[in-house]
């Protein structure tokens, strides 16, 4: 997930910035292709895949409605040196 509701996402020169801050994405093998500017609307998320040259994501098909998101992040497992358990008090899930 790259952008939350209200965020300004900007892609240019192989870099992604959110609200003016360039993201550090050391896990990417190649720079992010394409470019553009997006404002994430209320109730939506801006998502991008890790394999940016081959990813079909918000750059191609737009925002993901929050109602389509199911799950809870519990562990950071990559890269291994950043392994950690996340501690969030609750999770949100879409209606079936």
Secondary structure as GFF3:
##gff-version 3
##sequence-region A 1 96
A	DSSP	beta_strand	8	12	.	.	.	ID=ss1
A	DSSP	beta_strand	15	18	.	.	.	ID=ss2
A	DSSP	beta_strand	21	22	.	.	.	ID=ss3
A	DSSP	beta_strand	36	39	.	.	.	ID=ss4
A	DSSP	beta_strand	44	45	.	.	.	ID=ss5
A	DSSP	three_ten_helix	52	54	.	.	.	ID=ss6
A	DSSP	alpha_helix	58	61	.	.	.	ID=ss7
A	DSSP	beta_strand	64	65	.	.	.	ID=ss8
A	DSSP	three_ten_helix	66	68	.	.	.	ID=ss9
A	DSSP	beta_strand	75	76	.	.	.	ID=ss10
A	DSSP	three_ten_helix	80	82	.	.	.	ID=ss11
A	DSSP	beta_strand	84	85	.	.	.	ID=ss12
###
